[in-house]
């Protein structure tokens, strides 16, 4: 573990928070001159959080949000502001750090209701938006730079925006949970009972008894009183495409363009998924072609989600597209793909919703039904097993 991380507020208003840290700046520039200039900068990073409207950020919410930048990396975390003792203990427990604060504050009591969705505007969070009750709240992180394309799209949904220089620092690498910072910063305003992210079933590797399936809520969000509501955890990337096509087909193309630049692997793969998913169910294709990468970025066996896409596309008779998605997609793998059924990609696994909040379930079930996503059958579960075992055997070669 590193020794200590410090967060001292030097500005704290309803529209902006700036914290002095003891973190050294990182070199991010492309040009040699700018890299040299950045490497000579010795002043520690000032972490900036700016909001597109006024919100009340409590010490509790700020500390929990900042804890997502720490993970289990530091021996000591020092917050230069007051904090409720129970919150300090929660952060110390999950980060396994000594947590020091300026003083003790009273714990604020909040009556919780509704859901907050951490919204990037990509396919997965966009699908979650249409599977939640209408009264849910949206919060989006604006990282600037190359992520500006996301901002251009998600602003159409009028979310609470948190503009931050986080990705220009090393603080983003300690825990995945930083992507939920906005939910924690807004906990006093939204008073959300549930929080959700756009995670999909491929992210589990099709494993059972995952944390989401068990209803586990990651500690910072649990400390804020929220319960995890993994809205898209039981559907695939194909499923997210079908949900969007049902609710807002005109948004597929701008959402695609917000994902990545022309020629990037991510954009091409998502385009292929959406195109062939919609073709397979007889829906019109409301978007044009995209530029394919000059060469596939990954080798078969490295990323399950990419290999699954390639094999599904190959099974549909489009080997020409499949081989542009991943290197090492041999004629043998293409042949084997055509012996498998990928119908499960067009369905939802109800087992992933065993602990989903009951009050959110009607909107989810109605949304899946409208999009034509039935629940897995016993055959679908067997087909998933066949694919997973095949992929694991190939990946180990």
C-alpha positions as CSV (number, residue, x, y, z in Angstrom):
1,X,0.0,0.0,0.0
2,X,1.1,3.6,-0.6
3,X,1.5,5.8,2.4
4,X,-1.1,8.5,2.3
5,X,-3.6,10.3,0.1
6,X,-4.9,13.8,1.1
7,X,-8.0,15.7,0.0
8,X,-8.1,19.3,1.2
9,X,-11.0,21.5,0.0
10,X,-9.8,24.8,-1.4
11,X,-13.2,25.7,-3.0
12,X,-16.6,24.3,-2.1
13,X,-19.7,25.9,-3.7
14,X,-23.0,24.5,-5.0
15,X,-21.5,24.6,-8.6
16,X,-17.8,23.6,-8.0
17,X,-15.5,21.7,-5.6
18,X,-11.8,21.9,-5.9
19,X,-9.6,19.8,-3.7
20,X,-5.8,20.0,-3.2
21,X,-4.3,16.5,-3.2
22,X,-0.8,15.3,-2.7
23,X,-0.9,13.3,-6.0
24,X,1.8,14.0,-8.6
25,X,0.5,14.9,-12.1
26,X,0.8,12.4,-14.8
27,X,2.1,12.8,-18.3
28,X,-0.7,12.6,-20.8
29,X,0.4,14.8,-23.8
30,X,1.0,13.4,-27.2
31,X,3.7,15.7,-28.4
32,X,7.3,15.5,-27.1
33,X,7.3,19.2,-26.1
34,X,4.1,19.0,-24.1
35,X,5.3,15.7,-22.4
36,X,8.4,17.5,-21.4
37,X,6.5,20.5,-20.0
38,X,4.1,18.2,-18.1
39,X,7.0,16.2,-16.6
40,X,8.5,19.4,-15.2
41,X,5.3,20.3,-13.4
42,X,5.9,19.6,-9.7
43,X,2.7,21.0,-8.1
44,X,0.4,18.2,-6.8
45,X,-2.9,17.7,-8.6
46,X,-5.9,19.9,-7.8
47,X,-8.9,17.7,-8.3
48,X,-11.8,19.6,-9.8
49,X,-15.5,18.7,-9.7
50,X,-17.9,21.1,-11.5
51,X,-21.6,20.7,-11.8
52,X,-24.0,22.0,-14.5
53,X,-26.5,23.1,-11.9
54,X,-26.4,23.9,-8.2
55,X,-26.4,20.8,-5.9
56,X,-25.9,20.4,-2.2
57,X,-22.8,18.2,-1.7
58,X,-22.5,17.0,1.9
59,X,-19.2,16.1,3.5
60,X,-20.5,12.5,3.7
61,X,-21.3,12.5,-0.1
62,X,-17.9,14.0,-1.0
63,X,-15.9,11.6,1.2
64,X,-17.8,8.6,-0.2
65,X,-17.2,9.8,-3.7
66,X,-13.5,10.4,-3.0
67,X,-13.2,7.0,-1.4
68,X,-13.9,5.5,-4.9
69,X,-10.6,7.0,-6.0
70,X,-8.7,5.2,-3.3
71,X,-9.6,1.6,-3.4
72,X,-7.4,-0.4,-1.1
73,X,-4.2,1.5,-2.2
74,X,-3.4,3.8,0.7
75,X,-2.4,3.2,4.3
76,X,-4.0,6.5,5.3
77,X,-6.7,8.6,3.7
78,X,-7.0,12.2,5.1
79,X,-10.0,14.3,4.5
80,X,-9.7,18.0,5.3
81,X,-13.3,18.4,6.4
82,X,-15.8,17.0,9.0
83,X,-17.4,13.7,8.5
84,X,-20.0,11.6,10.5
85,X,-18.2,8.9,12.5
86,X,-20.2,6.1,11.0
87,X,-19.2,7.2,7.5
88,X,-15.5,7.5,8.5
89,X,-15.7,3.9,9.8
90,X,-17.4,2.7,6.6
91,X,-14.7,4.1,4.5
92,X,-12.0,2.8,6.7
93,X,-13.5,-0.7,6.6
94,X,-13.9,-0.9,2.8
95,X,-10.6,0.8,1.9
96,X,-8.7,-1.0,4.7
97,X,-7.1,2.4,5.5
98,X,-6.7,4.6,8.4
99,X,-9.2,7.5,7.7
100,X,-8.4,10.9,9.3
101,X,-10.9,13.8,9.3
102,X,-10.9,17.4,10.5
103,X,-13.8,16.8,12.9
104,X,-17.0,14.9,13.5
105,X,-20.3,15.9,11.9
106,X,-23.8,14.8,12.6
107,X,-25.2,12.1,10.4
108,X,-27.9,13.5,8.1
109,X,-31.2,11.5,7.9
110,X,-32.6,11.2,4.4
111,X,-35.9,9.7,3.2
112,X,-34.9,7.7,0.1
113,X,-36.9,6.9,-3.0
114,X,-36.4,6.3,-6.7
115,X,-33.3,5.3,-8.7
116,X,-30.2,7.1,-10.0
117,X,-28.6,5.8,-13.2
118,X,-24.9,6.4,-13.9
119,X,-25.4,7.5,-17.5
120,X,-22.8,7.6,-20.3
121,X,-25.2,7.5,-23.2
122,X,-23.7,4.3,-24.5
123,X,-25.8,1.3,-25.5
124,X,-25.8,-0.3,-22.1
125,X,-26.8,2.7,-20.0
126,X,-29.2,3.9,-22.7
127,X,-31.0,0.6,-22.5
128,X,-31.1,0.8,-18.7
129,X,-32.7,4.2,-19.1
130,X,-35.6,2.6,-21.0
131,X,-36.0,-0.3,-18.6
132,X,-36.4,1.8,-15.4
133,X,-39.5,3.6,-14.1
134,X,-39.9,7.0,-15.7
135,X,-39.1,8.9,-12.5
136,X,-35.4,7.8,-12.3
137,X,-32.6,10.4,-12.2
138,X,-29.5,10.6,-14.5
139,X,-26.0,11.6,-13.6
140,X,-23.2,11.7,-16.1
141,X,-19.4,12.2,-15.7
142,X,-17.8,14.6,-18.2
143,X,-14.1,13.7,-18.4
144,X,-13.4,16.1,-21.2
145,X,-10.8,15.5,-23.9
146,X,-11.4,12.5,-26.1
147,X,-14.6,11.8,-24.0
148,X,-16.1,14.9,-25.3
149,X,-18.2,12.9,-27.8
150,X,-20.0,11.3,-24.9
151,X,-20.9,14.7,-23.5
152,X,-22.4,15.9,-26.8
153,X,-24.8,12.9,-26.8
154,X,-25.7,12.6,-23.1
155,X,-26.5,16.3,-22.8
156,X,-29.7,15.7,-24.8
157,X,-31.0,13.8,-21.7
158,X,-30.4,16.7,-19.3
159,X,-28.6,14.7,-16.7
160,X,-26.8,16.2,-13.7
161,X,-23.3,16.6,-15.2
162,X,-20.1,16.3,-13.2
163,X,-17.2,17.8,-15.1
164,X,-13.8,16.6,-13.7
165,X,-10.1,16.3,-14.5
166,X,-10.0,12.9,-12.9
167,X,-8.8,11.0,-16.0
168,X,-5.8,13.3,-16.2
169,X,-4.7,11.9,-12.8
170,X,-3.6,8.6,-11.5
171,X,-6.6,8.5,-9.1
172,X,-8.8,6.7,-11.7
173,X,-6.9,3.4,-11.5
174,X,-7.5,2.3,-7.9
175,X,-11.2,1.2,-8.2
176,X,-13.8,0.7,-10.9
177,X,-16.3,2.4,-8.6
178,X,-15.2,5.9,-9.5
179,X,-17.7,5.7,-12.4
180,X,-20.4,6.1,-9.7
181,X,-19.0,9.2,-8.2
182,X,-21.9,11.3,-9.5
183,X,-24.4,9.1,-7.6
184,X,-22.6,9.8,-4.3
185,X,-22.0,13.5,-4.9
186,X,-25.7,13.9,-5.6
187,X,-26.9,11.7,-2.7
188,X,-28.4,14.7,-0.8
189,X,-30.2,16.1,-3.8
190,X,-31.5,12.9,-5.5
191,X,-32.0,10.9,-2.2
192,X,-32.0,7.8,-4.4
193,X,-32.9,4.5,-2.9
194,X,-31.4,2.5,-5.8
195,X,-28.4,3.0,-8.0
196,X,-27.5,1.3,-11.2
197,X,-24.9,1.1,-13.9
198,X,-25.1,-0.2,-17.5
199,X,-23.5,-3.5,-16.9
200,X,-24.5,-6.5,-19.1
201,X,-24.4,-10.2,-18.8
202,X,-21.2,-10.6,-20.9
203,X,-19.4,-8.7,-18.1
204,X,-20.0,-11.7,-15.8
205,X,-18.4,-14.1,-18.3
206,X,-21.7,-15.9,-18.1
207,X,-20.7,-17.1,-14.6
208,X,-23.4,-17.8,-11.9
209,X,-23.7,-16.5,-8.4
210,X,-22.0,-13.2,-9.2
211,X,-22.1,-10.3,-6.8
212,X,-24.9,-8.6,-8.8
213,X,-26.9,-11.8,-8.9
214,X,-26.6,-12.1,-5.1
215,X,-27.8,-8.5,-4.7
216,X,-24.5,-7.2,-3.4
217,X,-24.1,-3.4,-3.2
218,X,-20.6,-2.0,-3.4
219,X,-19.6,-0.5,0.0
220,X,-19.6,3.3,-0.8
221,X,-23.1,3.1,-2.3
222,X,-24.3,0.9,0.5
223,X,-22.9,3.5,3.0
224,X,-25.0,6.2,1.2
225,X,-28.1,4.1,1.8
226,X,-28.5,2.9,-1.8
227,X,-29.2,-0.6,-3.0
228,X,-27.8,-1.9,-6.3
229,X,-30.3,-2.3,-9.1
230,X,-28.4,-4.0,-12.0
231,X,-31.1,-3.2,-14.6
232,X,-29.3,-4.6,-17.7
233,X,-27.3,-7.4,-15.9
234,X,-29.4,-10.2,-17.4
235,X,-29.3,-9.1,-21.1
236,X,-26.6,-9.1,-23.7
237,X,-25.2,-6.4,-25.9
238,X,-27.7,-7.6,-28.5
239,X,-30.4,-7.2,-26.0
240,X,-29.4,-3.6,-25.3
241,X,-29.6,-2.9,-29.1
242,X,-33.1,-4.3,-29.2
243,X,-34.3,-2.3,-26.2
244,X,-33.1,0.9,-27.9
245,X,-34.5,-0.1,-31.2
246,X,-37.9,-0.5,-29.6
247,X,-37.9,2.8,-27.7
248,X,-35.8,5.2,-29.7
249,X,-34.3,3.8,-32.9
250,X,-33.3,7.2,-34.0
251,X,-30.8,7.3,-31.1
252,X,-28.8,4.2,-32.2
253,X,-26.6,6.1,-34.7
254,X,-25.8,9.1,-32.4
255,X,-25.1,6.7,-29.5
256,X,-22.8,4.7,-31.7
257,X,-20.9,7.8,-32.7
258,X,-20.5,8.8,-29.1
259,X,-18.7,5.6,-28.3
260,X,-15.5,5.9,-30.3
261,X,-13.9,7.4,-33.4
262,X,-14.3,6.0,-36.9
263,X,-12.0,3.0,-37.4
264,X,-11.9,2.1,-33.7
265,X,-12.6,-1.5,-32.7
266,X,-15.3,-0.6,-30.2
267,X,-17.4,1.4,-32.7
268,X,-17.1,-1.3,-35.4
269,X,-18.1,-4.1,-33.0
270,X,-21.1,-2.3,-31.5
271,X,-22.2,-1.4,-35.1
272,X,-22.0,-5.0,-36.1
273,X,-23.9,-6.1,-33.1
274,X,-26.7,-3.6,-33.6
275,X,-26.9,-4.3,-37.4
276,X,-27.1,-8.0,-37.2
277,X,-29.4,-8.1,-34.2
278,X,-31.9,-5.8,-35.9
279,X,-31.6,-7.7,-39.2
280,X,-32.2,-11.0,-37.3
281,X,-35.5,-9.9,-35.8
282,X,-36.7,-8.1,-38.9
283,X,-36.3,-4.5,-37.7
284,X,-35.2,-1.7,-40.1
285,X,-31.6,-0.5,-39.8
286,X,-31.8,3.2,-38.8
287,X,-28.1,3.9,-39.4
288,X,-25.4,3.7,-42.0
289,X,-22.1,1.8,-42.4
290,X,-19.0,2.6,-40.3
291,X,-15.3,2.3,-41.0
292,X,-13.8,-1.0,-40.0
293,X,-10.4,-1.0,-38.2
294,X,-7.3,-1.4,-40.3
295,X,-6.6,-4.6,-38.3
296,X,-8.5,-6.3,-35.5
297,X,-7.1,-5.1,-32.1
298,X,-7.5,-8.4,-30.1
299,X,-6.5,-12.0,-30.7
300,X,-9.2,-14.7,-30.3
301,X,-9.1,-15.9,-26.7
302,X,-8.3,-12.6,-25.1
303,X,-11.7,-11.0,-24.7
304,X,-14.8,-13.2,-24.3
305,X,-17.2,-10.3,-25.2
306,X,-15.4,-9.7,-28.6
307,X,-15.1,-13.4,-29.4
308,X,-18.7,-14.0,-28.7
309,X,-19.7,-11.2,-31.1
310,X,-17.5,-12.6,-33.8
311,X,-18.8,-16.2,-33.4
312,X,-22.4,-15.0,-33.4
313,X,-21.9,-12.9,-36.5
314,X,-20.1,-15.9,-38.2
315,X,-23.0,-18.2,-37.2
316,X,-25.3,-15.8,-39.1
317,X,-23.3,-16.3,-42.2
318,X,-21.3,-13.1,-42.2
319,X,-17.7,-14.5,-41.9
320,X,-16.5,-11.4,-43.8
321,X,-17.5,-9.2,-40.9
322,X,-16.6,-11.7,-38.2
323,X,-12.9,-11.9,-39.3
324,X,-12.7,-8.1,-39.0
325,X,-13.7,-8.2,-35.4
326,X,-10.9,-10.4,-34.0
327,X,-7.6,-11.9,-35.1
328,X,-7.2,-15.7,-35.2
329,X,-10.8,-16.4,-36.1
330,X,-9.8,-19.6,-38.0
331,X,-12.0,-21.5,-40.5
332,X,-12.4,-24.2,-37.8
333,X,-13.8,-21.7,-35.3
334,X,-16.1,-20.3,-38.0
335,X,-17.3,-23.8,-38.8
336,X,-17.8,-24.6,-35.1
337,X,-19.8,-21.3,-34.7
338,X,-22.3,-22.5,-37.2
339,X,-23.0,-25.6,-35.2
340,X,-23.9,-23.5,-32.1
341,X,-27.1,-21.6,-31.2
342,X,-26.7,-18.0,-30.1
343,X,-30.4,-17.4,-29.5
344,X,-29.6,-16.7,-25.9
345,X,-28.1,-13.4,-27.0
346,X,-31.7,-12.3,-28.0
347,X,-33.1,-13.2,-24.5
348,X,-32.7,-12.4,-20.8
349,X,-31.5,-14.6,-18.0
350,X,-34.1,-14.2,-15.2
351,X,-31.7,-15.7,-12.7
352,X,-29.7,-12.5,-12.8
353,X,-32.7,-10.7,-11.4
354,X,-33.3,-13.0,-8.4
355,X,-32.4,-10.1,-6.0
356,X,-33.5,-7.2,-8.2
357,X,-35.7,-4.6,-6.3
358,X,-39.3,-5.7,-6.5
359,X,-40.6,-2.2,-7.0
360,X,-38.5,-1.8,-10.1
361,X,-39.4,-5.2,-11.6
362,X,-42.7,-4.3,-13.4
363,X,-40.9,-1.6,-15.5
364,X,-38.1,-4.1,-16.3
365,X,-40.4,-6.9,-17.3
366,X,-42.6,-4.6,-19.4
367,X,-39.6,-3.1,-21.1
368,X,-38.1,-6.5,-22.0
369,X,-41.4,-7.7,-23.3
370,X,-41.8,-4.7,-25.6
371,X,-38.3,-5.3,-27.0
372,X,-39.2,-8.9,-27.7
373,X,-36.7,-10.3,-25.1
374,X,-38.1,-13.5,-23.6
375,X,-36.6,-15.2,-20.6
376,X,-34.0,-18.0,-21.1
377,X,-35.3,-21.5,-21.6
378,X,-33.5,-24.6,-20.4
379,X,-32.0,-24.9,-23.9
380,X,-30.7,-21.4,-23.8
381,X,-28.9,-22.1,-20.5
382,X,-27.4,-25.2,-22.1
383,X,-26.3,-23.2,-25.2
384,X,-24.6,-20.7,-23.0
385,X,-22.7,-23.5,-21.3
386,X,-21.7,-25.0,-24.6
387,X,-20.3,-21.6,-25.8
388,X,-18.5,-20.9,-22.6
389,X,-16.8,-24.3,-22.4
390,X,-15.8,-24.0,-26.0
391,X,-14.4,-20.5,-25.5
392,X,-12.5,-21.5,-22.4
393,X,-10.9,-24.5,-24.1
394,X,-9.9,-22.3,-27.0
395,X,-8.6,-19.4,-24.9
396,X,-6.3,-21.8,-22.9
397,X,-4.6,-23.0,-26.1
